[in-house]
Amino acid sequence: SADLPGFRKEDIAVEIDGARVTITAESKTERSPSEGDRILYTERQVGRAVRSFELGVEIDQDNAVARYVDGVLSLTLPKKVVETRKLLTVQ
């Protein structure tokens, strides 16, 4: 789980590369003036959060799931099943 308050679901990206997971979230806020407003000063807010970590085993990308509810990103990252045993046919 990762706390990402203030970000929208569309602004969050999760990248999986083998055993490495990278979470990137970007936020841009700009106030647009109403009709008839006289603006002397405007401000834009830009925020970016990046977190990267590596797990001990590779991740099964096809079964990985990311959910974002109430400012909390929850990742379910199952291990990739690696076949260590192989049966050879005798010829």
DSSP file (Angstrom, degrees, kcal/mol; ACC not computed):
  #  RESIDUE AA STRUCTURE BP1 BP2  ACC     N-H-->O    O-->H-N    N-H-->O    O-->H-N    TCO  KAPPA ALPHA  PHI   PSI    X-CA   Y-CA   Z-CA
    1    1 A S              0   0    0      0, 0.0     2,-0.4     0, 0.0    73,-0.2   0.000 360.0 360.0 360.0 145.1    0.0    0.0    0.0
    2    2 A A  E     -A   73   0A   0     71,-2.5    71,-3.2     2,-0.0     2,-0.6  -0.996 360.0-131.3-137.1 130.8    1.1    3.6   -0.7
    3    3 A D  E     +A   72   0A   0     -2,-0.4    69,-0.2    69,-0.2    68,-0.1  -0.719  32.8 164.4 -82.0 121.0   -0.5    6.8    0.5
    4    4 A L    >   +     0   0    0     67,-3.3     3,-1.2    -2,-0.6    67,-0.1  -0.506  12.4 179.8-133.6  64.3   -1.0    9.2   -2.4
    5    5 A P  T 3   +     0   0    0      0, 0.0     3,-0.1     0, 0.0    66,-0.1  -0.385  65.5  25.3 -70.1 144.9   -3.5   11.8   -1.2
    6    6 A G  T 3  S+     0   0    0      1,-0.3     2,-0.3    -2,-0.1    65,-0.0   0.383  95.3 111.7  88.4  -4.2   -4.5   14.6   -3.6
    7    7 A F    <   -     0   0    0     -3,-1.2    -1,-0.3    20,-0.1     2,-0.2  -0.736  62.2-129.8-101.1 151.7   -3.8   12.6   -6.7
    8    8 A R    >   -     0   0    0     18,-0.3     3,-1.3    -2,-0.3     4,-0.2  -0.654  24.5-115.2 -93.0 157.0   -6.3   11.4   -9.2
    9    9 A K  G >  S+     0   0    0      1,-0.3     3,-1.2    -2,-0.2    -1,-0.1   0.845 116.2  57.3 -58.5 -35.6   -6.4    7.8  -10.4
   10   10 A E  G 3  S+     0   0    0      1,-0.2    -1,-0.3     3,-0.0    -3,-0.0   0.693 101.0  57.8 -70.2 -19.2   -5.6    9.0  -14.0
   11   11 A D  G <  S+     0   0    0     -3,-1.3    15,-1.8    14,-0.0     2,-0.4   0.380  90.3  88.0 -93.1   3.7   -2.4   10.7  -12.7
   12   12 A I  E <   -C   25   0B   0     -3,-1.2     2,-0.4    -4,-0.2    13,-0.2  -0.878  52.8-175.2-109.6 133.9   -0.9    7.5  -11.2
   13   13 A A  E     -C   24   0B   0     11,-3.1    11,-2.8    -2,-0.4     2,-0.5  -0.991   8.0-164.4-128.3 136.3    1.3    5.0  -13.2
   14   14 A V  E     -C   23   0B   0     -2,-0.4     2,-0.4     9,-0.2     9,-0.2  -0.984   9.3-168.6-120.2 122.8    2.7    1.7  -11.9
   15   15 A E  E     -C   22   0B   0      7,-2.9     7,-2.6    -2,-0.5     2,-0.5  -0.939   3.6-164.2-115.6 132.0    5.5    0.1  -13.9
   16   16 A I  E     +C   21   0B   0     -2,-0.4     2,-0.4     5,-0.2     5,-0.2  -0.966  11.8 172.3-117.2 125.8    6.7   -3.4  -13.4
   17   17 A D  E >   -C   20   0B   0      3,-2.8     3,-2.1    -2,-0.5     2,-0.7  -0.830  66.4 -62.6-133.8  94.0   10.0   -4.6  -14.8
   18   18 A G  T 3  S-     0   0    0     -2,-0.4    41,-2.2     1,-0.3    39,-0.1  -0.557 121.3 -14.6  68.2-110.4   11.0   -8.0  -13.6
   19   19 A A  T 3  S+     0   0    0     -2,-0.7    36,-2.9    39,-0.3     2,-0.4   0.413 118.4  96.9-103.0  -1.4   11.3   -7.6   -9.9
   20   20 A R  E <   -CD  17  54B   0     -3,-2.1    -3,-2.8    34,-0.2     2,-0.4  -0.762  52.6-167.8 -95.7 134.2   11.4   -3.8   -9.9
   21   21 A V  E     -CD  16  53B   0     32,-3.0    32,-2.4    -2,-0.4     2,-0.5  -0.980   1.6-170.6-120.8 130.1    8.2   -1.8   -9.2
   22   22 A T  E     -CD  15  52B   0     -7,-2.6    -7,-2.9    -2,-0.4     2,-0.5  -0.986   3.4-165.8-124.7 125.6    8.1    2.0   -9.9
   23   23 A I  E     -CD  14  51B   0     28,-3.3    28,-2.4    -2,-0.5     2,-0.4  -0.946   9.7-178.4-110.8 125.6    5.1    4.1   -8.8
   24   24 A T  E     +CD  13  50B   0    -11,-2.8   -11,-3.1    -2,-0.5     2,-0.4  -0.989   3.9 178.8-126.6 132.3    4.8    7.6  -10.4
   25   25 A A  E     -CD  12  49B   0     24,-2.6    24,-2.7    -2,-0.4     2,-0.4  -0.998   3.4-173.7-134.8 131.8    2.1   10.2   -9.5
   26   26 A E  E     - D   0  48B   0    -15,-1.8     2,-0.4    -2,-0.4   -18,-0.3  -0.970   1.8-170.3-126.9 141.3    1.8   13.7  -11.0
   27   27 A S  E     - D   0  47B   0     20,-3.0    20,-2.8    -2,-0.4     2,-0.4  -0.996   4.1-178.4-132.7 132.5   -0.5   16.5  -10.0
   28   28 A K  E     - D   0  46B   0     -2,-0.4     2,-0.4    18,-0.2    18,-0.2  -0.995   4.2-178.7-132.0 127.4   -1.2   19.8  -11.8
   29   29 A T  E     + D   0  45B   0     16,-2.9    16,-2.6    -2,-0.4     2,-0.4  -0.991   5.2 169.9-128.9 130.0   -3.6   22.4  -10.5
   30   30 A E  E     - D   0  44B   0     -2,-0.4     2,-0.5    14,-0.2    14,-0.1  -0.989  26.8-137.0-140.4 130.0   -4.4   25.6  -12.2
   31   31 A R        -     0   0    0     12,-0.8    12,-0.1    -2,-0.4    -2,-0.0  -0.746  17.9-151.3 -87.1 124.2   -7.2   28.0  -11.3
   32   32 A S        -     0   0    0     -2,-0.5     2,-0.0     1,-0.0    -2,-0.0  -0.808  22.1-114.2 -96.4 137.2   -9.0   29.4  -14.3
   33   33 A P        -     0   0    0      0, 0.0     2,-0.1     0, 0.0     3,-0.1  -0.336  24.9-122.6 -70.3 147.1  -10.5   32.8  -13.9
   34   34 A S    >   -     0   0    0      1,-0.1     3,-2.1    -2,-0.0     2,-0.2  -0.448  44.7 -79.4 -80.1 161.6  -14.2   33.3  -14.0
   35   35 A E  T 3  S+     0   0    0      1,-0.3    -1,-0.1    -2,-0.1     3,-0.1  -0.437 119.9  18.2 -64.9 129.8  -15.7   35.6  -16.5
   36   36 A G  T 3  S+     0   0    0      1,-0.3    -1,-0.3    -2,-0.2     2,-0.2   0.374  90.4 139.0  90.8  -4.2  -15.4   39.2  -15.4
   37   37 A D    <   -     0   0    0     -3,-2.1     2,-0.7     1,-0.0    -1,-0.3  -0.481  46.6-144.2 -72.4 142.8  -12.6   38.5  -12.8
   38   38 A R        -     0   0    0     -2,-0.2     2,-0.5    -3,-0.1    -1,-0.0  -0.939  20.0-159.0-107.3 112.4   -9.8   40.9  -12.6
   39   39 A I        +     0   0    0     -2,-0.7     3,-0.1     1,-0.2    -2,-0.0  -0.808  28.7 163.9-102.5 126.7   -6.6   38.9  -11.9
   40   40 A L  S    S+     0   0    0     -2,-0.5     2,-0.3     1,-0.4    -1,-0.2   0.616  76.4  17.6-104.8 -22.7   -3.6   40.5  -10.3
   41   41 A Y        -     0   0    0      2,-0.0    -1,-0.4     0, 0.0     2,-0.3  -0.974  62.3-177.5-153.5 131.2   -1.9   37.3   -9.3
   42   42 A T        -     0   0    0     -2,-0.3     2,-0.4    -3,-0.1   -10,-0.0  -0.924   8.2-160.0-128.6 158.5   -2.3   33.6  -10.3
   43   43 A E        -     0   0    0     -2,-0.3   -12,-0.8   -12,-0.1     2,-0.4  -0.996   5.2-156.5-140.8 142.4   -0.6   30.5   -9.1
   44   44 A R  E     -D   30   0B   0     -2,-0.4     2,-0.5   -14,-0.1   -14,-0.2  -0.929   9.7-151.5-116.0 143.8   -0.1   27.0  -10.4
   45   45 A Q  E     +D   29   0B   0    -16,-2.6   -16,-2.9    -2,-0.4     2,-0.4  -0.967  14.9 178.6-117.0 129.6    0.7   24.0   -8.3
   46   46 A V  E     +D   28   0B   0     -2,-0.5     2,-0.4   -18,-0.2   -18,-0.2  -0.997   3.4 176.8-130.2 131.0    2.7   21.0   -9.6
   47   47 A G  E     -D   27   0B   0    -20,-2.8   -20,-3.0    -2,-0.4     2,-0.4  -0.985   6.5-176.8-135.9 147.0    3.5   18.0   -7.6
   48   48 A R  E     -D   26   0B   0     -2,-0.4     2,-0.4   -22,-0.2   -22,-0.2  -0.994   2.9-173.3-144.5 134.8    5.3   14.7   -8.4
   49   49 A A  E     -D   25   0B   0    -24,-2.7   -24,-2.6    -2,-0.4     2,-0.4  -0.997   5.7-179.3-129.0 132.0    6.0   11.7   -6.3
   50   50 A V  E     +D   24   0B   0     -2,-0.4     2,-0.4   -26,-0.2   -26,-0.2  -0.998   3.4 174.7-133.2 132.4    8.2    8.7   -7.5
   51   51 A R  E     -D   23   0B   0    -28,-2.4   -28,-3.3    -2,-0.4     2,-0.4  -0.996   3.8-179.0-137.6 131.6    8.9    5.6   -5.5
   52   52 A S  E     +D   22   0B   0     -2,-0.4     2,-0.3   -30,-0.2   -30,-0.2  -0.994   6.7 165.4-133.0 137.1   10.9    2.6   -6.8
   53   53 A F  E     -D   21   0B   0    -32,-2.4   -32,-3.0    -2,-0.4     2,-0.5  -0.984  25.4-135.2-147.8 158.1   11.7   -0.6   -5.1
   54   54 A E  E     -D   20   0B   0     -2,-0.3   -34,-0.2   -34,-0.2     2,-0.2  -0.958  15.2-151.4-120.5 132.1   12.9   -4.1   -6.0
   55   55 A L        -     0   0    0    -36,-2.9   -36,-0.1    -2,-0.5     4,-0.1  -0.483  28.0-112.2 -93.7 168.1   11.5   -7.3   -4.7
   56   56 A G  S    S+     0   0    0     -2,-0.2     2,-0.3     2,-0.1    -1,-0.1   0.665  97.6  36.4 -76.4 -16.6   13.4  -10.6   -4.2
   57   57 A V  S    S-     0   0    0    -38,-0.2    -2,-0.2   -39,-0.1     2,-0.1  -0.905  93.1 -92.2-132.9 160.9   11.5  -12.4   -7.0
   58   58 A E        -     0   0    0     -2,-0.3    22,-2.5    22,-0.2     2,-0.4  -0.374  42.0-123.1 -71.0 153.7   10.0  -11.5  -10.4
   59   59 A I  B     -E   79   0C   0    -41,-2.2     2,-1.2    20,-0.2    20,-0.2  -0.794  12.9-122.2-103.2 139.3    6.4  -10.4  -10.5
   60   60 A D    >>  -     0   0    0     18,-2.8     3,-1.0    -2,-0.4     4,-0.5  -0.683  28.5-169.4 -77.5  97.9    3.7  -12.0  -12.6
   61   61 A Q  G >4 S+     0   0    0     -2,-1.2     3,-0.6     1,-0.3    -1,-0.2   0.794  79.0  60.6 -64.3 -30.5    2.7   -9.0  -14.6
   62   62 A D  G 34 S+     0   0    0      1,-0.2    -1,-0.3    -3,-0.1    -2,-0.1   0.787 112.8  36.3 -69.9 -26.3   -0.4  -10.6  -16.1
   63   63 A N  G <4 S+     0   0    0     -3,-1.0    -1,-0.2    15,-0.1    -2,-0.2   0.335  88.0 118.3-109.1   5.6   -2.0  -11.1  -12.7
   64   64 A A    <<  -     0   0    0     -3,-0.6     2,-0.4    -4,-0.5    13,-0.2  -0.500  45.4-163.7 -74.0 142.8   -0.8   -7.9  -10.9
   65   65 A V  E     -B   76   0A   0     11,-2.2    11,-3.0    -2,-0.2     2,-0.4  -0.989  10.9-166.1-133.2 136.6   -3.6   -5.6   -9.8
   66   66 A A  E     -B   75   0A   0     -2,-0.4     2,-0.4     9,-0.2     9,-0.2  -0.990   8.7-177.9-123.0 130.0   -3.5   -1.9   -8.7
   67   67 A R  E     -B   74   0A   0      7,-2.6     7,-3.4    -2,-0.4     2,-0.5  -0.984  10.2-163.2-127.9 138.7   -6.4   -0.3   -6.9
   68   68 A Y  E     +B   73   0A   0     -2,-0.4     2,-0.4     5,-0.2     5,-0.2  -0.950  20.8 160.4-124.8 110.6   -6.7    3.4   -5.8
   69   69 A V  E >   -B   72   0A   0      3,-2.2     3,-1.6    -2,-0.5    -2,-0.1  -0.993  66.2 -16.1-135.3 126.4   -9.4    4.2   -3.2
   70   70 A D  T 3  S-     0   0    0     -2,-0.4    -1,-0.1     1,-0.3     3,-0.1   0.848 128.1 -47.3  52.6  43.3   -9.6    7.3   -1.0
   71   71 A G  T 3  S+     0   0    0      1,-0.2   -67,-3.3   -64,-0.2     2,-0.5   0.535 115.3 110.4  81.8   6.7   -6.0    8.3   -1.5
   72   72 A V  E <   -AB   3  69A   0     -3,-1.6    -3,-2.2   -69,-0.2     2,-0.6  -0.968  53.7-153.9-120.9 123.6   -4.5    4.9   -1.0
   73   73 A L  E     -AB   2  68A   0    -71,-3.2   -71,-2.5    -2,-0.5     2,-0.5  -0.844  13.0-166.2 -93.6 122.1   -2.9    2.8   -3.8
   74   74 A S  E     - B   0  67A   0     -7,-3.4    -7,-2.6    -2,-0.6     2,-0.4  -0.946   1.6-164.8-112.4 126.7   -3.0   -0.9   -3.1
   75   75 A L  E     - B   0  66A   0     -2,-0.5     2,-0.6    -9,-0.2    -9,-0.2  -0.922  11.0-163.2-112.4 134.0   -0.9   -3.3   -5.2
   76   76 A T  E     + B   0  65A   0    -11,-3.0   -11,-2.2    -2,-0.4    -2,-0.0  -0.967  16.2 178.3-112.6 112.4   -1.3   -7.0   -5.4
   77   77 A L        -     0   0    0     -2,-0.6   -13,-0.1   -13,-0.2   -16,-0.1  -0.821  10.1-161.8-122.0  89.5    1.9   -8.4   -6.9
   78   78 A P        -     0   0    0      0, 0.0   -18,-2.8     0, 0.0   -15,-0.1  -0.377  27.7-103.2 -72.2 150.5    1.9  -12.2   -7.2
   79   79 A K  B     -E   59   0C   0    -20,-0.2     2,-0.4     1,-0.1   -20,-0.2  -0.403  34.2-111.8 -69.4 146.1    5.2  -14.0   -7.7
   80   80 A K        -     0   0    0    -22,-2.5     2,-0.6    -2,-0.1   -22,-0.2  -0.675  31.1-123.5 -78.6 129.3    6.1  -15.3  -11.1
   81   81 A V        -     0   0    0     -2,-0.4     2,-0.6    -3,-0.0    -1,-0.1  -0.640  28.4-166.5 -78.7 119.3    6.0  -19.1  -11.2
   82   82 A V        -     0   0    0     -2,-0.6     2,-0.6     2,-0.0    -1,-0.0  -0.927  16.7-135.0-110.1 122.1    9.3  -20.3  -12.3
   83   83 A E        +     0   0    0     -2,-0.6     3,-0.0     1,-0.2    -2,-0.0  -0.645  26.8 173.7 -78.1 118.9    9.6  -23.9  -13.3
   84   84 A T        +     0   0    0     -2,-0.6     2,-0.4     1,-0.0    -1,-0.2   0.559  62.2  65.5 -99.6 -11.2   12.7  -25.3  -11.8
   85   85 A R        -     0   0    0      2,-0.0     2,-0.4     0, 0.0    -1,-0.0  -0.930  59.5-178.1-116.4 135.4   12.0  -28.9  -12.8
   86   86 A K        -     0   0    0     -2,-0.4     2,-0.6    -3,-0.0    -2,-0.0  -0.999  18.5-142.8-134.8 132.4   11.9  -30.1  -16.4
   87   87 A L        -     0   0    0     -2,-0.4     2,-0.3     2,-0.0    -2,-0.0  -0.841  18.4-153.4 -97.0 121.7   11.1  -33.7  -17.5
   88   88 A L        -     0   0    0     -2,-0.6     2,-0.5     1,-0.0    -2,-0.0  -0.726  12.9-126.6 -96.0 143.5   13.1  -34.8  -20.5
   89   89 A T        -     0   0    0     -2,-0.3     2,-0.4     2,-0.0    -1,-0.0  -0.760  22.8-130.3 -88.9 130.3   11.9  -37.4  -22.9
   90   90 A V              0   0    0     -2,-0.5    -1,-0.0     1,-0.1     0, 0.0  -0.674 360.0 360.0 -82.1 129.5   14.4  -40.2  -23.4
   91   91 A Q              0   0    0     -2,-0.4    -1,-0.1     0, 0.0    -2,-0.0   0.406 360.0 360.0-105.2 360.0   15.0  -40.9  -27.1
